[in-house]
Amino acid sequence: MYKEVSIGLGAAVLIFLVVIGYNVGPLIFLGVLGGFLYYLMRSRGVVKNFHKVPSEAQVQVSFCDVGGQATAIEELREALDFIKNRQEIRRLGIRPLKGILLTGPPGTGKTLLARAAANYTDAVFISASGSEFIEMYAGVGAQRVRKLFKTAREMAQKHKKDYALVFIDEIDVLGGKRGKTSSHLEYDQTLNQLLVEMDGIDVDDEVQILVVAATNRADMLDPALLRPGRFDRQVRVELPAKDGRLEIIRLHTRNKPLGKDVDLAELAADTFGFSGAHLESLANEAAILAMREGAKEISKAHFQEAIDKVIMGGKLDRRPSVEEMKRVAIHETGHALISELVRPGSVSTLTITPRGSALGYMRQTAEDDRYLHTQDYLESQIAVLLAGAVAEEMLLGSRSTGATSDIEQALQIAEQLIRSGMSELGFVSLESLPSDAKHKALNGILKRQEELVRRSLEAQKPGLEAIVRHLLQREKISGEEFRNLMASPAA
Ligand code: ATP
């Protein structure tokens, strides 16, 4: 805004000077020179505009907008209440809390929490990402850190606020262990400057600064950052559990018209492993699908399709050949049949529509969030993974590369079985096992499951063939249809 007005005014003054006969040549020369110098400073990063969030935007994010993070919110709020109580802190001579570190997987709401924290403390919010500080030129990163804190103070003064919240995302990029970056000392200088700025925060400062940083890799951080007096409060922001997912889905569907068949609790159960960002994307994709179809409301089918899209990516135009489609249908039906056998009701969708990097897939419903796995459970997962390749071999006489990632996953689970002392080797360290013993143990686990799967599929061969024919005709069948077909394959 100011920029446009200044350009307009400048142009008007120039025209006026030309009209009254003034020689504007030297002025234009000076203007161009000034502009060039400013451009150089910006491109070298000396002048850097951090992401300032205007105070009106802050009002919109509060802790009520963050779902499924009750524990993180409670811990954060406790720390913020402490900061807000400035008089008491001063009276008791307590060192102010300077930094809060939010750690956890991507998309779980760390930025959202930081914004809500700024709102809660009535602070101005300024954010930057760790990668914005890293430059080729020595000293630029440190200069940017200084500027970030200076801007935060100025913004708070301008908006007449007592607090400023500086949010640094991906702090591991700038706060990694010092001395580890080989090329130059730029990283170290930048981190040192951040430490200097944080050490300089005092309870008597006119503007109280709170640094909130986020990372997915707390283990990478320099210990100096984590020592008391800096980021001495760590808040874990985990992937949401089922209730949390329900809360987040509710938040992101509150402004959307939902069909009568939509059951949000069922959706929450179906989205194990989804982060808040995934769930936001799910609600958005479902609404887009409804709009494309010209539907007035978002239905269950839209949400189901959106789950597939979020997990696997968009549908592909590329069509596999008829033989390939048949192979994919056999492979996926194999997975689905064993999945139903080991856990009845577990098939959610079965499709041979190519999506992302997959030619087809079988999605399982999550019963309940699991954090511990028994031997039976892990072995049954291996069986489901191997069933695709075994079904292909049974009906087509050969296997294909379609099973590559299934086998990799099955091997990982088998390793987990050995590591947790659930294999015939007893309690052993996988790392210290001789490679042939490890290979034999892994192979033994997979072979046993392969045999069980082969016997089960042989017993169900007519049903398997009938479902494959059905899937080839329809391209996608729901878990319910699949179970009906299993019960009466001839239908
Ligand atoms: P990253 O580590 O990748 O920076 P993040 O943890 O900071 O991710 P956000 O940027 O806060 O994640 O989340 C991205 C978007 O996902 C948010 O704008 C919001 O729409 C949605 N979201 C994520 N977590 C939640 C949550 N707990 N409640 C509601 N919405 C969420």
Residues whose N, C-alpha, C, O or C-beta is under 5 A from the ligand:
A	BS01	ATP	D65 V66 G67 Q69 P105 P106 G107 T108 G109 K110 T111 L112 I248 G276 A277 E280
